[in-house]
Amino acid sequence: MDYFSWGIGLTKLVLVLASVASVAMIIERLWTLHREGRDGEARARRAFVEGKKRNNRRLQDSVGRAVTLETLELQKNLPYLATIASTAPYIGLFGTVLGILDAFGKIARAGGEMNPAVISGSISEALITTAIGLGVAVPAAIAYNLLLARINALSLRIENRAMEAADKASANQEGQP
């Protein structure tokens, strides 16, 4: 086995590991989003209650801080998913380059004879790594965008509900003598 073939195998391994990692992150984020819809609002309400005990200004600060923390928690692992989505095609391209280099090396070792059987395996491996790279990147990019949209919507919903509660509390405090 020469260095190019070894490099192609290593490239495929990296892509398979990236695929497994992206699937794990997607499942984890979906589970978290399912759970956080309720839990995030509950934490924002607790921040509201704590802030209400102090005063109006601290109430808004407390709610804003809770919403920010919830948003950060919801976005956990998304940068890794985006990194996999953006780098997988390049890793696949690297495997393609190694496969083409391997094919040219085989042509050179064969004395320049152009026999398709000599290079077909290397070109096949090159194309397979490209396909794997794209196969990893496309689902990761789609999942990243869909998850980000859901996270943004959930964050807005949590923030709106918390602010509605803060506004009601402010109105009640102003209405009391």
PLY file of the C-alpha trace (Angstrom):
ply
format ascii 1.0
element vertex 177
property float x
property float y
property float z
element edge 176
property int vertex1
property int vertex2
end_header
0.00 0.00 0.00
1.48 3.36 -0.98
1.10 6.71 0.76
-1.67 8.01 -1.47
-3.87 4.99 -0.87
-3.21 5.27 2.85
-4.13 8.98 2.69
-7.35 8.22 0.85
-8.30 5.67 3.51
-7.52 8.16 6.27
-9.60 10.81 4.48
-12.55 8.42 4.31
-12.17 7.63 8.01
-12.19 11.34 8.92
-15.32 11.86 6.83
-17.10 8.88 8.42
-16.20 10.17 11.89
-17.45 13.65 10.93
-20.69 12.08 9.70
-21.20 10.19 12.95
-20.43 13.34 14.97
-22.87 15.44 12.95
-25.67 12.88 13.33
-25.02 12.75 17.09
-25.12 16.56 17.32
-28.32 16.74 15.28
-30.05 14.19 17.49
-28.80 15.90 20.66
-29.99 19.34 19.49
-33.41 18.01 18.44
-33.80 16.38 21.85
-32.69 19.57 23.60
-35.05 21.72 21.54
-37.93 19.40 22.34
-37.14 19.60 26.06
-36.13 23.28 26.18
-39.44 24.52 24.81
-40.92 23.97 28.24
-37.86 24.21 30.44
-36.59 27.46 28.92
-39.87 29.22 29.56
-39.90 27.91 33.11
-36.38 29.24 33.74
-37.32 32.62 32.26
-40.37 32.71 34.58
-38.13 31.94 37.57
-35.85 34.81 36.55
-38.93 36.98 36.29
-40.06 36.06 39.80
-36.58 36.71 41.20
-36.35 40.05 39.40
-39.84 41.04 40.53
-38.72 40.79 44.13
-36.18 43.54 43.48
-37.47 46.32 41.23
-38.56 47.09 37.67
-35.10 47.79 36.24
-33.64 44.64 37.73
-36.68 42.72 36.56
-35.96 43.52 32.91
-32.25 42.85 33.40
-32.98 39.53 35.06
-35.36 38.43 32.31
-32.97 39.59 29.57
-30.10 37.68 31.15
-32.19 34.53 31.45
-33.24 34.73 27.80
-29.63 35.23 26.71
-28.49 32.22 28.73
-31.29 30.10 27.27
-30.34 31.13 23.74
-26.70 30.23 24.38
-27.72 26.84 25.72
-29.92 26.21 22.69
-27.08 27.08 20.31
-24.63 24.68 21.96
-22.82 22.45 19.39
-24.19 24.39 16.41
-20.77 25.87 15.56
-19.35 22.33 15.37
-22.14 21.27 13.06
-21.49 24.31 10.84
-17.78 23.47 10.81
-18.48 19.92 9.65
-20.87 21.22 6.99
-18.32 23.68 5.64
-15.16 21.54 5.83
-16.41 18.11 4.72
-16.38 19.01 1.00
-12.77 20.18 1.34
-11.78 16.98 3.10
-13.47 15.07 0.28
-11.61 17.20 -2.25
-8.35 16.39 -0.48
-9.13 12.68 -0.92
-9.87 13.35 -4.58
-6.49 15.01 -5.07
-4.78 12.07 -3.38
-6.65 9.65 -5.65
-5.65 11.54 -8.78
-2.03 11.71 -7.58
-2.15 7.96 -6.98
-3.49 7.43 -10.51
-0.67 9.50 -12.04
1.86 7.62 -9.91
0.54 4.33 -11.25
0.77 5.62 -14.82
4.36 6.65 -14.20
5.25 3.27 -12.66
3.63 1.49 -15.61
6.08 3.20 -17.96
3.59 5.66 -19.37
1.34 2.98 -20.86
-2.24 4.14 -20.82
-4.15 1.14 -19.55
-7.47 2.13 -17.94
-7.26 -0.82 -15.56
-4.11 0.69 -14.05
-5.78 3.91 -12.93
-9.47 3.05 -12.65
-9.22 2.01 -8.98
-7.48 5.25 -7.98
-9.95 7.42 -9.87
-12.82 5.46 -8.36
-11.42 6.04 -4.86
-11.00 9.73 -5.67
-14.63 10.07 -6.71
-15.84 8.10 -3.72
-14.12 10.49 -1.30
-15.74 13.43 -3.09
-19.15 11.80 -2.78
-18.62 11.01 0.90
-17.54 14.60 1.57
-20.66 15.95 -0.07
-22.78 13.29 1.60
-21.57 14.50 4.98
-21.73 18.22 4.23
-25.18 18.54 2.68
-27.21 16.97 5.52
-25.11 18.82 8.11
-25.72 22.16 6.37
-29.45 21.50 6.06
-29.69 20.44 9.70
-27.68 23.47 10.84
-30.00 25.89 9.04
-33.18 24.17 10.22
-31.95 23.93 13.81
-30.85 27.57 13.81
-34.28 28.65 12.57
-35.99 26.60 15.32
-33.64 27.99 17.95
-34.29 31.56 16.85
-38.05 31.02 16.92
-37.91 29.37 20.35
-35.68 32.13 21.74
-38.10 34.77 20.50
-41.04 32.91 21.99
-39.29 32.63 25.37
-38.30 36.29 25.27
-41.79 37.46 24.28
-43.47 35.47 27.04
-40.99 36.70 29.61
-41.39 40.31 28.50
-45.19 40.01 28.53
-44.99 38.84 32.13
-42.59 41.69 32.97
-44.92 44.23 31.35
-47.89 42.88 33.32
-45.91 43.09 36.54
-44.88 46.66 35.76
-48.48 47.63 35.02
-49.63 46.03 38.27
-46.96 47.87 40.26
-47.85 51.21 38.67
-51.55 50.63 39.34
-50.96 50.05 43.07
-50.86 53.03 45.44
0 1
1 2
2 3
3 4
4 5
5 6
6 7
7 8
8 9
9 10
10 11
11 12
12 13
13 14
14 15
15 16
16 17
17 18
18 19
19 20
20 21
21 22
22 23
23 24
24 25
25 26
26 27
27 28
28 29
29 30
30 31
31 32
32 33
33 34
34 35
35 36
36 37
37 38
38 39
39 40
40 41
41 42
42 43
43 44
44 45
45 46
46 47
47 48
48 49
49 50
50 51
51 52
52 53
53 54
54 55
55 56
56 57
57 58
58 59
59 60
60 61
61 62
62 63
63 64
64 65
65 66
66 67
67 68
68 69
69 70
70 71
71 72
72 73
73 74
74 75
75 76
76 77
77 78
78 79
79 80
80 81
81 82
82 83
83 84
84 85
85 86
86 87
87 88
88 89
89 90
90 91
91 92
92 93
93 94
94 95
95 96
96 97
97 98
98 99
99 100
100 101
101 102
102 103
103 104
104 105
105 106
106 107
107 108
108 109
109 110
110 111
111 112
112 113
113 114
114 115
115 116
116 117
117 118
118 119
119 120
120 121
121 122
122 123
123 124
124 125
125 126
126 127
127 128
128 129
129 130
130 131
131 132
132 133
133 134
134 135
135 136
136 137
137 138
138 139
139 140
140 141
141 142
142 143
143 144
144 145
145 146
146 147
147 148
148 149
149 150
150 151
151 152
152 153
153 154
154 155
155 156
156 157
157 158
158 159
159 160
160 161
161 162
162 163
163 164
164 165
165 166
166 167
167 168
168 169
169 170
170 171
171 172
172 173
173 174
174 175
175 176
